[in-house]
């Protein structure tokens, strides 16, 4: 059968991390993380003939009353430039998920083209009014060693040099102690900027899941021994991803610039050529609550990528009421993104 359930972490990550549309949300470790929060996970590879995989999709399952289930593939499917495989893959997946109690499959792939939206509509997909993941991201070319620094805005380079002169130190670790320290910074930022975060246990679980495969580092910036900024970074294939971050206000210090540059340098040593700075507003106007971090990310140059959005694909079309129940179930008390 062309749809094969995968149980090997190494072969899974090897395909997904090399795919042009592969992201950490389809990594093996992301499924491990979500299994600690009430989801179960199944990972499917798609093959053509006897050849190697040409597609993959990691599907999360949340049980609903009556033996039903809600399925979600964050940033899936992964087809690495072969979108023509999606209809056949979905047909096979539809059968597998129906046997698993499925009523709908939610997908929000890292796809950007109008024809990708058309393919979702042809399969009966409905564009969801509310996204689960960010619908746009900011991506920076970090190839070429120090040439990446020269491509950044002059103000960014100036802030990096200022951080060095001010004696800001940056350390990277995958220890629980580092994550605990980062959480203190994240909580301070959340209180100041009024966004929702998860409990510390979630971030510790994320660290364990990705650290097992050497894909995560917590970066902490200190000034005169005081913690002033932190970030959680993932390395997946040739992409560095900025997943979470926070700062403490401290006068004229701008520690985030040096922290991000140190993370870029480390990622370059591991072969990364692309820096996904994660979500930004679709319409970055000064009135948007995310405008501040949008401005910060644009100062590294790069470009905006807009995704096609979240689609609901039918597994059992008549059960619309159960779908609405499932959406309330998944979102109750949860942060909006990741």
Secondary structure in CASP SS format (residue, H / E / C, confidence):
PFRMAT SS
TARGET T0000
AUTHOR 0000-0000-0000
METHOD secondary structure of the structure
MODEL  1
X C 1.00
X C 1.00
X E 1.00
X E 1.00
X E 1.00
X C 1.00
X C 1.00
X C 1.00
X H 1.00
X H 1.00
X H 1.00
X H 1.00
X H 1.00
X H 1.00
X H 1.00
X H 1.00
X H 1.00
X H 1.00
X C 1.00
X C 1.00
X C 1.00
X C 1.00
X C 1.00
X H 1.00
X H 1.00
X H 1.00
X C 1.00
X H 1.00
X H 1.00
X H 1.00
X H 1.00
X H 1.00
X H 1.00
X H 1.00
X H 1.00
X H 1.00
X H 1.00
X C 1.00
X C 1.00
X E 1.00
X E 1.00
X E 1.00
X E 1.00
X E 1.00
X E 1.00
X E 1.00
X E 1.00
X C 1.00
X C 1.00
X C 1.00
X C 1.00
X C 1.00
X E 1.00
X E 1.00
X E 1.00
X E 1.00
X E 1.00
X E 1.00
X E 1.00
X E 1.00
X E 1.00
X E 1.00
X E 1.00
X C 1.00
X H 1.00
X H 1.00
X H 1.00
X C 1.00
X E 1.00
X E 1.00
X E 1.00
X E 1.00
X E 1.00
X C 1.00
X C 1.00
X C 1.00
X C 1.00
X E 1.00
X C 1.00
X C 1.00
X C 1.00
X C 1.00
X H 1.00
X H 1.00
X H 1.00
X H 1.00
X H 1.00
X H 1.00
X H 1.00
X H 1.00
X H 1.00
X H 1.00
X H 1.00
X H 1.00
X H 1.00
X H 1.00
X H 1.00
X H 1.00
X C 1.00
X C 1.00
X C 1.00
X E 1.00
X E 1.00
X E 1.00
X E 1.00
X E 1.00
X E 1.00
X C 1.00
X C 1.00
X C 1.00
X C 1.00
X C 1.00
X C 1.00
X H 1.00
X H 1.00
X H 1.00
X H 1.00
X H 1.00
X H 1.00
X H 1.00
X H 1.00
X H 1.00
X C 1.00
X C 1.00
X C 1.00
X E 1.00
X E 1.00
X C 1.00
X C 1.00
X C 1.00
X C 1.00
X C 1.00
X C 1.00
X C 1.00
X C 1.00
X E 1.00
X E 1.00
X E 1.00
X E 1.00
X E 1.00
X E 1.00
X C 1.00
X C 1.00
X C 1.00
X C 1.00
X C 1.00
X H 1.00
X H 1.00
X H 1.00
X H 1.00
X C 1.00
X C 1.00
X C 1.00
X H 1.00
X H 1.00
X H 1.00
X H 1.00
X H 1.00
X H 1.00
X H 1.00
X H 1.00
X H 1.00
X H 1.00
X H 1.00
X H 1.00
X C 1.00
X C 1.00
X C 1.00
X E 1.00
X E 1.00
X E 1.00
X E 1.00
X E 1.00
X C 1.00
X C 1.00
X H 1.00
X H 1.00
X H 1.00
X H 1.00
X H 1.00
X H 1.00
X H 1.00
X H 1.00
X H 1.00
X H 1.00
X H 1.00
X H 1.00
X H 1.00
X H 1.00
X H 1.00
X H 1.00
X H 1.00
X H 1.00
X C 1.00
X C 1.00
X C 1.00
X C 1.00
X C 1.00
X C 1.00
X H 1.00
X H 1.00
X H 1.00
X H 1.00
X H 1.00
X H 1.00
X H 1.00
X H 1.00
X H 1.00
X H 1.00
X H 1.00
X H 1.00
X C 1.00
X C 1.00
X C 1.00
X C 1.00
X E 1.00
X E 1.00
X E 1.00
X E 1.00
X E 1.00
X E 1.00
X E 1.00
X E 1.00
X C 1.00
X C 1.00
X E 1.00
X E 1.00
X E 1.00
X E 1.00
X E 1.00
X E 1.00
X E 1.00
X E 1.00
X E 1.00
X E 1.00
X E 1.00
X C 1.00
X C 1.00
X E 1.00
X E 1.00
X E 1.00
X E 1.00
X E 1.00
X E 1.00
X E 1.00
X E 1.00
X E 1.00
X C 1.00
X C 1.00
X C 1.00
X C 1.00
X C 1.00
X C 1.00
X C 1.00
X H 1.00
X H 1.00
X H 1.00
X H 1.00
X H 1.00
X H 1.00
X H 1.00
X H 1.00
X H 1.00
X H 1.00
X H 1.00
X H 1.00
X H 1.00
X H 1.00
X H 1.00
X C 1.00
X C 1.00
X C 1.00
X C 1.00
X E 1.00
X E 1.00
X E 1.00
X E 1.00
X E 1.00
X E 1.00
X C 1.00
X C 1.00
X C 1.00
X C 1.00
X C 1.00
X C 1.00
X C 1.00
X C 1.00
X C 1.00
X C 1.00
X C 1.00
X H 1.00
X H 1.00
X H 1.00
X H 1.00
X H 1.00
X H 1.00
X H 1.00
X H 1.00
X C 1.00
X C 1.00
X C 1.00
X C 1.00
X E 1.00
X E 1.00
X E 1.00
X E 1.00
X C 1.00
X C 1.00
X C 1.00
X C 1.00
X E 1.00
X E 1.00
X E 1.00
X E 1.00
X C 1.00
X C 1.00
X C 1.00
X C 1.00
X C 1.00
X H 1.00
X H 1.00
X H 1.00
X H 1.00
X H 1.00
X H 1.00
X H 1.00
X H 1.00
X H 1.00
X H 1.00
X H 1.00
X H 1.00
X C 1.00
X C 1.00
X C 1.00
X C 1.00
X C 1.00
X C 1.00
X C 1.00
END
